[in-house]
Amino acid sequence: MGHGPAVKLGKDNAAEYKTKLGVKMFFAYTVIYAIFVAICVNSPTTMESNVMGTTLAVTYGFGLIVVAIIQALIYNHFCTKAENEMNK
């Protein structure tokens, strides 16, 4: 047996907006990550430098995680707002 969906699914009028926002945020994160990779490949000794008590590689890595979380919260906020406005 099992249960059905928790809510009635229908047309999402905000889908186009959410897709565009997601793609923009993906490319923004890709640029930040590409810089990280470029530094690692082209100047590995730079990643060994001391920043805030640890190496730049660790600091940048944690920064990438924090940026991803912040982007997720921003995406959720704007998508929820768009859904509430467009799916009335």
N, C-alpha and C positions, 0 to 999 in steps of 0.2 A: 504494500500500500504506500503511503507517503502523502505528502501534502503538496498543494499547488503553490503558486507564487504568493508571496506575502502581500503584494499589491497588484492591482490590475495594470498590465503593461499595455502601452499604447504608443502612438507616435510621439517622438521626442522632438519638439520644435526647436530645442536648443542644441541639437546634435551638431549642426554645422559650426556654431560658435565654439562649442567644446572641442571639436576637432581642430579648428584653427588655433585656438589657444594652446592645446596640447602640442601641436607641431611646433609652434613658436617657442614654447618652453623647452621642448626636446632639443631644438637647434641651439638655444642659449646654453643649455647644459653641455651639449656636445662640444661647443667652443671652449668652455671652461675645462672640460676633461681633455680635449686635444692639447691645450696649453700644458697641462700636467704631463701628458705623454711626451710632448715635444721636449720639455725640460729634462725628463728622465732619459730620453734617447740622446739628446744633444749635449747635455751637461750633467752627467750623473753626480759629479762632485758637488754641484750646486744643491742637489737634493740631500747631501750629507751635512750641509751647513746647519748651524744651531739656530733654531727659531723658537722662542718661548719655552726654552728648556728641553726641547726635543728636536729631531731633525725636520727639515722642511718637508720631506716626503710624508712623514707622519702628520704634521700639521696640515699640509695640503689635502691629504687623504681624509682626515676628519672634516676639513672644510667642505670637501665634496659631498660628504654624507649630510652635513648640516644644510648645504645648499639644496640638496635633493628633498630633504624634509620640508624646508621653507617653500620650495616650489610646489610640493604636494599640497601644503596648506593653502597657498595662494590659488592653486588650481581648483581645489575643493570650494573655496569661498566664492570665486567668480562663477564657477559652474552651477553651484547651488542657487546663487542670485539669478543667473540667466534662466535656469529651469523654473524658478518661482515666477519670473516675469513672463516668460514665453509660453509656459504650459498651463495657463489659467483656464 
